[in-house]
Amino acid sequence: MARAAWLVAIMMLVVGIVVGALLVALFGTMRRSQTLPAGSGSTTVTTPAPTIQHATAVDGSIPGPRVEVVDLRPHARPFARFIPGGTPPPGGWPIIVFLHGRMEQGSDPLRAMSVGLGPALLREASRIPAVVIFPQFPEGGNWKSDERADDVIAALDQTLGSVPTSVARVTLTGLSMGGQGVYEVASRHPDRFKRLGPLCGWASGDATVLATLPTWIHHGEKDSVIASSESVTMRDRLVAASAKDVRLSLYPDDGHDCWSRAYADQEFIAWLIAPHPAGLR
């Protein structure tokens, strides 16, 4: 009997430890990820947690750097956003809008940060002193519809209205399907962007509209997913439409992943966040 009682006591102790650990883990998860009601238009801060709203210091600085998820439902889709933190420059931070590729579609906004500019940003945030917006299209979607373009503009407008940013320094970049998306979204809303940085995308959009925007295209010449000839074609269309500032960088040894090289290039990053050139639109 004593032995049986001892075994029961040990089993109860083990069960108690396991249940306690599960409760601690669950509580910690709840504190780190706070879900807001759909349509609240509020910001969920995922790093650091559990702060929800911007805390602006007396000197105008914002704690950071940090990543947020902003829920715009039912008016537009949720999106992720990176804020560098610290004191904004005069006129506000530049904005980079990044459009993801096919593999990052879905309903988890942070997934849009998993390839391309997101990893480059999180590796060395100080190298990219800008607010970066990461819209996301749903499963089975693309960037070619008016609805998706409107989602991008909704994310941009929400950011301009809530974070110290400059409407005069808004750049649109993206890779693969997002590279094509740069042409499509900017064709629909050319007045909202000052520069375009499409990577390894299909030739698309209205070249006569896009020709007014400085554009720097990148593509790997060994790309077996989207041929580099697509970017050559797009460059030629823009030139034929009298584009004043268009350049094309072809990487002879790169395949579809030209984004790792492009977003590691400080000259390209500096170009993305530079003021709009005088004399252009």
Kinemage of the C-alpha trace (Angstrom):
@kinemage 1
@onewidth
@group {chain A} dominant
@subgroup {mainchain}
@vectorlist {calphas} color= white
{ca met a 1} P 0.000 0.000 0.000
{ca ala a 2} L 2.796 2.404 0.925
{ca arg a 3} L 4.527 1.704 -2.380
{ca ala a 4} L 1.273 2.311 -4.304
{ca ala a 5} L 0.658 5.579 -2.478
{ca trp a 6} L 4.224 6.652 -3.222
{ca leu a 7} L 3.770 5.931 -6.956
{ca val a 8} L 0.484 7.871 -7.028
{ca ala a 9} L 2.170 10.836 -5.344
{ca ile a 10} L 5.007 10.802 -7.905
{ca met a 11} L 2.524 10.649 -10.815
{ca met a 12} L 0.515 13.552 -9.414
{ca leu a 13} L 3.709 15.583 -9.022
{ca val a 14} L 4.730 14.921 -12.641
{ca val a 15} L 1.254 15.822 -13.922
{ca gly a 16} L 1.322 19.019 -11.877
{ca ile a 17} L 4.683 20.033 -13.324
{ca val a 18} L 3.532 19.375 -16.910
{ca val a 19} L 0.243 21.255 -16.467
{ca gly a 20} L 2.047 24.148 -14.832
{ca ala a 21} L 4.515 24.375 -17.686
{ca leu a 22} L 1.708 24.364 -20.235
{ca leu a 23} L -0.104 27.161 -18.399
{ca val a 24} L 3.049 29.265 -18.225
{ca ala a 25} L 3.673 28.751 -21.943
{ca leu a 26} L 0.072 29.620 -22.798
{ca phe a 27} L 0.127 32.743 -20.651
{ca gly a 28} L 3.400 33.831 -22.200
{ca thr a 29} L 1.985 33.351 -25.705
{ca met a 30} L -1.075 35.392 -24.837
{ca arg a 31} L 1.101 38.232 -23.586
{ca arg a 32} L 3.363 38.191 -26.642
{ca ser a 33} L 0.566 38.111 -29.245
{ca gln a 34} L -2.494 40.223 -28.607
{ca thr a 35} L -5.366 39.797 -31.050
{ca leu a 36} L -7.462 42.844 -31.818
{ca pro a 37} L -11.046 42.758 -33.081
{ca ala a 38} L -11.403 42.817 -36.860
{ca gly a 39} L -12.067 46.278 -38.183
{ca ser a 40} L -10.577 48.058 -35.188
{ca gly a 41} L -7.894 49.590 -37.381
{ca ser a 42} L -5.578 49.328 -34.397
{ca thr a 43} L -1.982 48.240 -34.334
{ca thr a 44} L -0.753 44.970 -32.880
{ca val a 45} L 2.892 45.281 -31.927
{ca thr a 46} L 4.655 41.950 -32.209
{ca thr a 47} L 8.109 43.223 -31.262
{ca pro a 48} L 8.341 44.258 -28.489
{ca ala a 49} L 5.197 42.960 -26.744
{ca pro a 50} L 2.748 43.719 -25.270
{ca thr a 51} L 2.619 47.463 -26.192
{ca ile a 52} L -0.204 48.345 -28.567
{ca gln a 53} L 0.090 52.042 -29.396
{ca his a 54} L 3.024 54.226 -30.338
{ca ala a 55} L 4.657 55.747 -27.273
{ca thr a 56} L 6.200 59.024 -28.414
{ca ala a 57} L 8.777 60.619 -26.145
{ca val a 58} L 8.985 64.325 -25.367
{ca asp a 59} L 11.734 64.725 -27.968
{ca gly a 60} L 9.515 63.141 -30.636
{ca ser a 61} L 11.369 59.822 -30.709
{ca ile a 62} L 9.623 56.452 -30.978
{ca pro a 63} L 10.842 53.276 -29.239
{ca gly a 64} L 12.243 50.771 -31.675
{ca pro a 65} L 13.180 49.275 -33.962
{ca arg a 66} L 10.051 47.173 -34.009
{ca val a 67} L 7.668 45.182 -36.192
{ca glu a 68} L 3.916 45.734 -36.058
{ca val a 69} L 0.858 44.119 -37.588
{ca val a 70} L -1.930 46.543 -38.462
{ca asp a 71} L -5.469 45.198 -38.920
{ca leu a 72} L -7.532 47.266 -41.373
{ca arg a 73} L -10.402 44.789 -41.766
{ca pro a 74} L -13.099 44.990 -43.024
{ca his a 75} L -11.940 47.876 -45.233
{ca ala a 76} L -8.599 46.376 -46.295
{ca arg a 77} L -6.313 43.467 -45.486
{ca pro a 78} L -3.958 43.408 -42.457
{ca phe a 79} L -0.328 44.255 -43.132
{ca ala a 80} L 3.034 44.124 -41.373
{ca arg a 81} L 5.176 47.182 -40.834
{ca phe a 82} L 8.726 47.886 -39.681
{ca ile a 83} L 9.467 51.111 -37.776
{ca pro a 84} L 13.135 52.017 -37.224
{ca gly a 85} L 12.607 53.853 -33.933
{ca gly a 86} L 14.528 56.803 -32.587
{ca thr a 87} L 13.993 60.390 -33.680
{ca pro a 88} L 12.482 60.776 -37.174
{ca pro a 89} L 14.459 62.942 -39.606
{ca pro a 90} L 13.074 66.381 -40.520
{ca gly a 91} L 9.977 65.799 -42.626
{ca gly a 92} L 9.578 62.225 -41.398
{ca trp a 93} L 11.020 58.853 -42.346
{ca pro a 94} L 11.012 57.670 -45.958
{ca ile a 95} L 8.602 54.827 -46.721
{ca ile a 96} L 9.411 51.666 -48.661
{ca val a 97} L 6.447 49.531 -49.702
{ca phe a 98} L 7.524 45.926 -50.365
{ca leu a 99} L 5.427 43.503 -52.441
{ca his a 100} L 6.109 39.819 -51.769
{ca gly a 101} L 6.209 36.883 -54.209
{ca arg a 102} L 3.924 33.870 -54.685
{ca met a 103} L 5.243 31.806 -51.763
{ca glu a 104} L 4.475 34.487 -49.160
{ca gln a 105} L 0.739 34.825 -49.902
{ca gly a 106} L -1.819 33.892 -47.258
{ca ser a 107} L -3.382 35.174 -44.038
{ca asp a 108} L -0.308 35.644 -41.810
{ca pro a 109} L 0.930 39.216 -42.434
{ca leu a 110} L 4.376 38.447 -40.988
{ca arg a 111} L 4.906 35.866 -43.716
{ca ala a 112} L 5.253 38.757 -46.172
{ca met a 113} L 8.495 39.640 -44.367
{ca ser a 114} L 10.063 36.186 -44.706
{ca val a 115} L 11.789 36.645 -48.083
{ca gly a 116} L 13.563 39.570 -49.686
{ca leu a 117} L 13.628 42.921 -47.931
{ca gly a 118} L 12.350 41.563 -44.598
{ca pro a 119} L 15.376 39.344 -43.828
{ca ala a 120} L 17.750 42.065 -45.059
{ca leu a 121} L 16.036 44.537 -42.771
{ca leu a 122} L 16.024 42.334 -39.685
{ca arg a 123} L 19.685 41.358 -40.155
{ca glu a 124} L 20.878 44.959 -40.073
{ca ala a 125} L 18.051 47.401 -39.468
{ca ser a 126} L 20.348 50.418 -39.159
{ca arg a 127} L 21.290 50.001 -42.820
{ca ile a 128} L 17.735 50.843 -43.939
{ca pro a 129} L 16.547 53.975 -42.078
{ca ala a 130} L 12.976 53.861 -43.346
{ca val a 131} L 9.514 52.701 -42.405
{ca val a 132} L 8.836 49.569 -44.451
{ca ile a 133} L 5.300 48.402 -45.251
{ca phe a 134} L 4.623 44.733 -46.101
{ca pro a 135} L 1.143 44.244 -47.640
{ca gln a 136} L 0.005 40.676 -48.356
{ca phe a 137} L -2.404 39.220 -50.882
{ca pro a 138} L -4.606 36.236 -49.939
{ca glu a 139} L -4.090 32.617 -50.952
{ca gly a 140} L -4.542 32.220 -54.706
{ca gly a 141} L -4.292 35.969 -55.338
{ca asn a 142} L -1.870 38.314 -57.084
{ca trp a 143} L -1.062 42.027 -57.309
{ca lys a 144} L -2.838 42.604 -60.645
{ca ser a 145} L -6.306 43.617 -59.404
{ca asp a 146} L -7.715 46.980 -58.348
{ca glu a 147} L -8.633 45.435 -54.986
{ca arg a 148} L -5.067 44.438 -54.158
{ca ala a 149} L -3.757 47.817 -55.304
{ca asp a 150} L -6.306 49.442 -53.009
{ca asp a 151} L -5.011 47.312 -50.108
{ca val a 152} L -1.520 48.684 -50.756
{ca ile a 153} L -2.774 52.272 -50.780
{ca ala a 154} L -4.814 51.686 -47.599
{ca ala a 155} L -1.677 50.445 -45.815
{ca leu a 156} L 0.261 53.453 -47.115
{ca asp a 157} L -2.406 55.939 -46.023
{ca gln a 158} L -2.707 54.366 -42.561
{ca thr a 159} L 1.053 54.650 -42.112
{ca leu a 160} L 1.236 58.237 -43.331
{ca gly a 161} L -1.505 59.130 -40.858
{ca ser a 162} L -0.040 57.368 -37.822
{ca val a 163} L 3.763 57.355 -38.135
{ca pro a 164} L 6.061 60.384 -38.748
{ca thr a 165} L 6.756 59.733 -42.438
{ca ser a 166} L 7.278 61.721 -45.628
{ca val a 167} L 4.691 61.596 -48.407
{ca ala a 168} L 7.416 62.930 -50.720
{ca arg a 169} L 9.665 59.888 -50.183
{ca val a 170} L 7.560 56.799 -50.898
{ca thr a 171} L 9.158 53.972 -52.890
{ca leu a 172} L 7.558 50.774 -54.215
{ca thr a 173} L 9.676 47.628 -54.563
{ca gly a 174} L 8.995 43.899 -54.799
{ca leu a 175} L 10.244 40.575 -56.108
{ca ser a 176} L 8.969 37.959 -58.555
{ca met a 177} L 5.151 38.296 -58.555
{ca gly a 178} L 5.807 41.344 -56.408
{ca gly a 179} L 8.149 42.684 -59.090
{ca gln a 180} L 5.300 42.474 -61.551
{ca gly a 181} L 3.101 43.937 -58.820
{ca val a 182} L 5.284 47.049 -58.704
{ca tyr a 183} L 4.376 47.786 -62.331
{ca glu a 184} L 0.692 46.951 -61.779
{ca val a 185} L 0.140 48.911 -58.563
{ca ala a 186} L 2.130 51.939 -59.738
{ca ser a 187} L 0.215 51.963 -63.032
{ca arg a 188} L -3.011 52.314 -61.034
{ca his a 189} L -1.639 54.853 -58.529
{ca pro a 190} L 1.370 56.598 -60.127
{ca asp a 191} L 0.887 59.727 -58.040
{ca arg a 192} L 1.493 57.835 -54.763
{ca phe a 193} L 5.075 56.700 -55.439
{ca lys a 194} L 8.304 58.555 -56.183
{ca arg a 195} L 10.540 55.628 -57.186
{ca leu a 196} L 10.118 52.021 -58.338
{ca gly a 197} L 12.479 49.119 -57.562
{ca pro a 198} L 11.075 45.966 -59.259
{ca leu a 199} L 13.071 42.716 -59.010
{ca cys a 200} L 12.820 39.677 -61.325
{ca gly a 201} L 9.212 40.301 -62.364
{ca trp a 202} L 7.250 39.919 -65.584
{ca ala a 203} L 6.921 42.926 -67.892
{ca ser a 204} L 3.552 44.429 -67.034
{ca gly a 205} L 1.575 47.607 -66.427
{ca asp a 206} L 1.286 50.795 -68.464
{ca ala a 207} L 4.736 51.950 -69.547
{ca thr a 208} L 3.460 55.376 -70.601
{ca val a 209} L 2.281 55.980 -67.024
{ca leu a 210} L 5.333 54.420 -65.376
{ca ala a 211} L 7.788 56.376 -67.517
{ca thr a 212} L 7.395 59.402 -65.232
{ca leu a 213} L 8.868 57.480 -62.257
{ca pro a 214} L 12.579 56.771 -61.645
{ca thr a 215} L 12.908 52.988 -61.974
{ca trp a 216} L 15.749 50.603 -61.138
{ca ile a 217} L 15.136 47.020 -62.298
{ca his a 218} L 17.149 43.970 -61.151
{ca his a 219} L 17.199 40.446 -62.590
{ca gly a 220} L 19.415 37.344 -62.572
{ca glu a 221} L 20.410 36.216 -66.063
{ca lys a 222} L 20.160 32.543 -65.036
{ca asp a 223} L 16.583 32.936 -63.806
{ca ser a 224} L 14.613 29.821 -64.833
{ca val a 225} L 11.355 31.009 -63.209
{ca ile a 226} L 10.913 34.391 -64.894
{ca ala a 227} L 13.329 34.998 -67.753
{ca ser a 228} L 15.553 38.060 -67.485
{ca ser a 229} L 14.271 39.035 -70.939
{ca glu a 230} L 11.090 40.183 -69.140
{ca ser a 231} L 13.055 42.906 -67.380
{ca val a 232} L 14.883 43.810 -70.593
{ca thr a 233} L 11.503 44.132 -72.306
{ca met a 234} L 10.197 46.343 -69.504
{ca arg a 235} L 13.273 48.558 -69.654
{ca asp a 236} L 12.827 48.922 -73.417
{ca arg a 237} L 9.131 49.783 -73.029
{ca leu a 238} L 9.957 52.509 -70.522
{ca val a 239} L 12.693 53.947 -72.716
{ca ala a 240} L 10.306 53.926 -75.703
{ca ala a 241} L 7.819 55.829 -73.511
{ca ser a 242} L 10.470 58.534 -72.954
{ca ala a 243} L 11.404 57.575 -69.398
{ca lys a 244} L 13.968 60.029 -68.050
{ca asp a 245} L 15.458 57.756 -65.370
{ca val a 246} L 15.413 53.983 -65.874
{ca arg a 247} L 18.252 51.547 -65.217
{ca leu a 248} L 18.602 47.780 -65.386
{ca ser a 249} L 21.038 45.658 -63.357
{ca leu a 250} L 21.536 42.116 -64.679
{ca tyr a 251} L 23.445 39.614 -62.530
{ca pro a 252} L 25.109 37.070 -64.831
{ca asp a 253} L 25.569 34.386 -62.140
{ca asp a 254} L 22.212 34.715 -60.330
{ca gly a 255} L 19.032 32.732 -60.846
{ca his a 256} L 15.598 33.790 -59.647
{ca asp a 257} L 16.998 34.939 -56.317
{ca cys a 258} L 18.522 38.235 -57.325
{ca trp a 259} L 16.941 39.909 -54.290
{ca ser a 260} L 19.603 38.749 -51.833
{ca arg a 261} L 22.240 40.590 -53.850
{ca ala a 262} L 20.046 43.590 -54.662
{ca tyr a 263} L 18.871 44.303 -51.101
{ca ala a 264} L 22.418 43.803 -49.800
{ca asp a 265} L 23.626 46.535 -52.175
{ca gln a 266} L 23.846 49.732 -50.156
{ca glu a 267} L 23.781 51.831 -53.324
{ca phe a 268} L 20.364 50.382 -54.187
{ca ile a 269} L 19.075 50.885 -50.627
{ca ala a 270} L 20.280 54.497 -50.630
{ca trp a 271} L 18.565 55.023 -53.988
{ca leu a 272} L 15.290 53.590 -52.656
{ca ile a 273} L 15.115 56.122 -49.816
{ca ala a 274} L 16.669 59.120 -51.580
{ca pro a 275} L 14.621 62.299 -52.119
{ca his a 276} L 12.722 62.523 -55.383
{ca pro a 277} L 14.954 63.914 -58.168
{ca ala a 278} L 14.267 67.476 -59.193
{ca gly a 279} L 12.752 67.875 -62.638
{ca leu a 280} L 10.794 64.597 -62.554
{ca arg a 281} L 7.024 64.597 -62.071
